Amino acid sequence: MIEAFYALTIIAFASLSVLTMFNHLIRGGELRDAVREGGDQLEDVEGRIADIRSQLTDLKYDTDVMDDERVALESQTRCLLDLDERHRLNLDLGDTPSWKGP
């Protein structure tokens, strides 16, 4: 009778060991899938970061170009205002413009 109890105990522990190994393998596969999915998401996010950096670089270049154009327009406006002021001063002093027109 005691031999039957020992045999049942050994069979029970062996079955539990096999069940634990299968459970570990199944969970290991799930963990591997989760890590792989996380890696894929990380690659997607890194791609988006690269795209956003490239857009920011383009926008910075556009901003620099617009700043240069703004400075050029301000200089042009200042020059035209100075020219207009000189023209008015000459007319106010009684000088006649030298340009006769078409």
MITI-953277 format. One record per residue: chain; x, y, z of N, C-alpha, C in turn; residue number from 1. Coordinates in nm, 3 decimals, padded with zeros to 5 digits. Example, Ala and Ser with C-alpha at 12.3 -4.5 7.8 and 13.67 -1.06 7.14 Angstrom:
BEGIN
[A, [01.319, -00.569, 00.780], [01.230, -00.450, 00.780], [01.320, -00.330, 00.780], 1]
[A, [01.285, -00.225, 00.708], [01.367, -00.106, 00.714], [01.290, 00.003, 00.787], 2]
END
This chain:
BEGIN
[A, [00.081, -00.118, 00.000], [00.000, 00.000, 00.000], [00.086, 00.126, 00.000], 1]
[A, [00.192, 00.126, 00.078], [00.280, 00.243, 00.083], [00.348, 00.264, -00.050], 2]
[A, [00.376, 00.151, -00.124], [00.437, 00.166, -00.255], [00.344, 00.236, -00.351], 3]
[A, [00.214, 00.210, -00.341], [00.115, 00.276, -00.427], [00.110, 00.426, -00.396], 4]
[A, [00.118, 00.460, -00.266], [00.119, 00.602, -00.227], [00.243, 00.671, -00.283], 5]
[A, [00.359, 00.606, -00.273], [00.482, 00.664, -00.327], [00.471, 00.680, -00.479], 6]
[A, [00.416, 00.581, -00.544], [00.401, 00.586, -00.690], [00.308, 00.701, -00.729], 7]
[A, [00.197, 00.716, -00.658], [00.104, 00.827, -00.686], [00.170, 00.962, -00.659], 8]
[A, [00.247, 00.971, -00.553], [00.316, 01.097, -00.520], [00.417, 01.131, -00.629], 9]
[A, [00.494, 01.031, -00.674], [00.592, 01.056, -00.780], [00.522, 01.095, -00.909], 10]
[A, [00.413, 01.027, -00.943], [00.338, 01.061, -01.065], [00.281, 01.202, -01.055], 11]
[A, [00.229, 01.239, -00.938], [00.171, 01.373, -00.920], [00.279, 01.480, -00.936], 12]
[A, [00.395, 01.461, -00.872], [00.501, 01.561, -00.885], [00.557, 01.566, -01.027], 13]
[A, [00.567, 01.452, -01.093], [00.614, 01.450, -01.231], [00.515, 01.522, -01.322], 14]
[A, [00.386, 01.499, -01.300], [00.283, 01.567, -01.379], [00.287, 01.717, -01.356], 15]
[A, [00.304, 01.757, -01.229], [00.313, 01.900, -01.199], [00.438, 01.961, -01.262], 16]
[A, [00.548, 01.887, -01.263], [00.670, 01.937, -01.326], [00.650, 01.957, -01.476], 17]
[A, [00.587, 01.859, -01.541], [00.560, 01.870, -01.685], [00.466, 01.987, -01.711], 18]
[A, [00.362, 02.002, -01.630], [00.267, 02.112, -01.645], [00.337, 02.246, -01.625], 19]
[A, [00.426, 02.255, -01.528], [00.501, 02.379, -01.504], [00.590, 02.412, -01.623], 20]
[A, [00.654, 02.311, -01.681], [00.740, 02.335, -01.797], [00.659, 02.385, -01.916], 21]
[A, [00.544, 02.324, -01.943], [00.459, 02.370, -02.053], [00.409, 02.512, -02.028], 22]
[A, [00.370, 02.538, -01.905], [00.322, 02.672, -01.869], [00.433, 02.775, -01.891], 23]
[A, [00.555, 02.740, -01.852], [00.669, 02.830, -01.870], [00.695, 02.854, -02.019], 24]
[A, [00.688, 02.748, -02.099], [00.709, 02.763, -02.243], [00.602, 02.851, -02.306], 25]
[A, [00.477, 02.832, -02.265], [00.367, 02.912, -02.320], [00.385, 03.058, -02.281], 26]
[A, [00.413, 03.083, -02.154], [00.432, 03.222, -02.109], [00.557, 03.284, -02.171], 27]
[A, [00.659, 03.203, -02.192], [00.780, 03.252, -02.258], [00.750, 03.296, -02.401], 28]
[A, [00.666, 03.220, -02.470], [00.625, 03.259, -02.606], [00.544, 03.388, -02.604], 29]
[A, [00.455, 03.401, -02.506], [00.377, 03.525, -02.494], [00.468, 03.643, -02.464], 30]
[A, [00.565, 03.620, -02.377], [00.659, 03.726, -02.343], [00.741, 03.766, -02.465], 31]
[A, [00.785, 03.666, -02.542], [00.860, 03.694, -02.664], [00.777, 03.776, -02.762], 32]
[A, [00.649, 03.739, -02.776], [00.560, 03.815, -02.864], [00.542, 03.958, -02.816], 33]
[A, [00.528, 03.975, -02.685], [00.512, 04.109, -02.629], [00.637, 04.194, -02.652], 34]
[A, [00.754, 04.133, -02.635], [00.879, 04.206, -02.658], [00.892, 04.242, -02.806], 35]
[A, [00.857, 04.150, -02.894], [00.864, 04.176, -03.038], [00.768, 04.290, -03.076], 36]
[A, [00.648, 04.288, -03.019], [00.550, 04.394, -03.046], [00.602, 04.529, -02.995], 37]
[A, [00.662, 04.527, -02.877], [00.721, 04.651, -02.823], [00.832, 04.703, -02.912], 38]
[A, [00.914, 04.613, -02.965], [01.021, 04.653, -03.058], [00.965, 04.714, -03.185], 39]
[A, [00.856, 04.654, -03.237], [00.793, 04.710, -03.357], [00.738, 04.850, -03.331], 40]
[A, [00.674, 04.866, -03.215], [00.621, 04.998, -03.180], [00.734, 05.099, -03.165], 41]
[A, [00.845, 05.056, -03.108], [00.961, 05.144, -03.092], [01.015, 05.188, -03.228], 42]
[A, [01.023, 05.095, -03.323], [01.069, 05.130, -03.457], [00.976, 05.231, -03.522], 43]
[A, [00.844, 05.212, -03.505], [00.747, 05.306, -03.561], [00.766, 05.445, -03.502], 44]
[A, [00.784, 05.450, -03.371], [00.801, 05.580, -03.304], [00.932, 05.646, -03.347], 45]
[A, [01.038, 05.568, -03.362], [01.166, 05.624, -03.408], [01.153, 05.679, -03.549], 46]
[A, [01.077, 05.610, -03.633], [01.051, 05.660, -03.769], [00.975, 05.792, -03.766], 47]
[A, [00.875, 05.800, -03.679], [00.799, 05.925, -03.667], [00.888, 06.038, -03.615], 48]
[A, [00.977, 06.006, -03.521], [01.069, 06.108, -03.468], [01.159, 06.159, -03.579], 49]
[A, [01.209, 06.069, -03.664], [01.296, 06.112, -03.775], [01.218, 06.202, -03.871], 50]
[A, [01.092, 06.166, -03.900], [01.010, 06.250, -03.988], [00.987, 06.388, -03.929], 51]
[A, [00.957, 06.392, -03.800], [00.931, 06.521, -03.734], [01.058, 06.605, -03.731], 52]
[A, [01.173, 06.543, -03.707], [01.299, 06.618, -03.709], [01.325, 06.677, -03.847], 53]
[A, [01.297, 06.599, -03.949], [01.317, 06.649, -04.085], [01.222, 06.765, -04.115], 54]
[A, [01.097, 06.755, -04.068], [01.002, 06.865, -04.087], [01.048, 06.989, -04.011], 55]
[A, [01.098, 06.971, -03.891], [01.146, 07.085, -03.813], [01.265, 07.152, -03.882], 56]
[A, [01.354, 07.072, -03.939], [01.469, 07.128, -04.011], [01.421, 07.210, -04.131], 57]
[A, [01.323, 07.154, -04.205], [01.268, 07.227, -04.319], [01.202, 07.357, -04.275], 58]
[A, [01.126, 07.351, -04.166], [01.059, 07.472, -04.117], [01.159, 07.575, -04.069], 59]
[A, [01.268, 07.531, -04.007], [01.371, 07.625, -03.963], [01.434, 07.693, -04.084], 60]
[A, [01.461, 07.616, -04.189], [01.517, 07.674, -04.310], [01.419, 07.775, -04.369], 61]
[A, [01.289, 07.738, -04.376], [01.188, 07.831, -04.427], [01.182, 07.957, -04.343], 62]
[A, [01.192, 07.942, -04.212], [01.188, 08.058, -04.122], [01.309, 08.148, -04.147], 63]
[A, [01.426, 08.089, -04.165], [01.546, 08.168, -04.193], [01.531, 08.244, -04.325], 64]
[A, [01.477, 08.177, -04.426], [01.457, 08.242, -04.556], [01.357, 08.357, -04.541], 65]
[A, [01.249, 08.334, -04.467], [01.149, 08.440, -04.448], [01.208, 08.557, -04.369], 66]
[A, [01.292, 08.529, -04.272], [01.358, 08.637, -04.197], [01.446, 08.720, -04.290], 67]
[A, [01.520, 08.653, -04.377], [01.604, 08.725, -04.472], [01.520, 08.812, -04.565], 68]
[A, [01.407, 08.757, -04.611], [01.318, 08.834, -04.698], [01.258, 08.953, -04.623], 69]
[A, [01.223, 08.933, -04.496], [01.168, 09.043, -04.416], [01.269, 09.155, -04.401], 70]
[A, [01.394, 09.119, -04.372], [01.499, 09.220, -04.357], [01.519, 09.294, -04.489], 71]
[A, [01.518, 09.221, -04.600], [01.535, 09.285, -04.731], [01.419, 09.380, -04.759], 72]
[A, [01.296, 09.339, -04.728], [01.180, 09.427, -04.750], [01.184, 09.549, -04.661], 73]
[A, [01.228, 09.532, -04.537], [01.239, 09.648, -04.447], [01.343, 09.747, -04.500], 74]
[A, [01.455, 09.695, -04.550], [01.559, 09.783, -04.606], [01.506, 09.854, -04.730], 75]
[A, [01.435, 09.780, -04.813], [01.378, 09.839, -04.934], [01.275, 09.946, -04.898], 76]
[A, [01.192, 09.920, -04.799], [01.092, 10.018, -04.756], [01.160, 10.142, -04.702], 77]
[A, [01.262, 10.123, -04.620], [01.335, 10.236, -04.564], [01.398, 10.320, -04.675], 78]
[A, [01.456, 10.254, -04.773], [01.519, 10.323, -04.886], [01.415, 10.402, -04.965], 79]
[A, [01.300, 10.341, -04.992], [01.194, 10.411, -05.067], [01.139, 10.528, -04.988], 80]
[A, [01.125, 10.513, -04.857], [01.076, 10.624, -04.774], [01.176, 10.739, -04.773], 81]
[A, [01.305, 10.706, -04.765], [01.409, 10.810, -04.771], [01.406, 10.881, -04.907], 82]
[A, [01.391, 10.805, -05.012], [01.384, 10.863, -05.146], [01.263, 10.953, -05.160], 83]
[A, [01.149, 10.907, -05.109], [01.026, 10.987, -05.114], [01.043, 11.116, -05.033], 84]
[A, [01.106, 11.105, -04.917], [01.127, 11.224, -04.834], [01.219, 11.323, -04.904], 85]
[A, [01.326, 11.275, -04.966], [01.415, 11.366, -05.040], [01.342, 11.432, -05.156], 86]
[A, [01.260, 11.355, -05.223], [01.184, 11.409, -05.336], [01.089, 11.519, -05.288], 87]
[A, [01.022, 11.497, -05.177], [00.929, 11.598, -05.124], [01.005, 11.722, -05.077], 88]
[A, [01.120, 11.701, -05.014], [01.198, 11.817, -04.970], [01.242, 11.901, -05.088], 89]
[A, [01.283, 11.837, -05.195], [01.323, 11.912, -05.315], [01.205, 11.988, -05.372], 90]
[A, [01.086, 11.927, -05.373], [00.968, 11.996, -05.425], [00.927, 12.110, -05.332], 91]
[A, [00.941, 12.090, -05.201], [00.905, 12.195, -05.106], [00.999, 12.315, -05.117], 92]
[A, [01.120, 12.293, -05.154], [01.216, 12.402, -05.166], [01.201, 12.478, -05.298], 93]
[A, [01.110, 12.435, -05.380], [01.085, 12.505, -05.505], [01.159, 12.449, -05.622], 94]
[A, [01.232, 12.341, -05.604], [01.302, 12.281, -05.716], [01.201, 12.206, -05.802], 95]
[A, [01.225, 12.208, -05.927], [01.139, 12.130, -06.016], [01.206, 11.996, -06.041], 96]
[A, [01.128, 11.892, -06.047], [01.188, 11.762, -06.073], [01.251, 11.760, -06.211], 97]
[A, [01.362, 11.691, -06.221], [01.434, 11.686, -06.349], [01.373, 11.584, -06.443], 98]
[A, [01.293, 11.498, -06.394], [01.232, 11.396, -06.479], [01.109, 11.454, -06.545], 99]
[A, [01.100, 11.443, -06.676], [00.992, 11.505, -06.751], [00.876, 11.409, -06.776], 100]
[A, [00.901, 11.282, -06.762], [00.795, 11.185, -06.784], [00.786, 11.143, -06.928], 101]
[A, [00.702, 11.047, -06.957], [00.692, 10.996, -07.095], [00.613, 11.090, -07.184], 102]
END
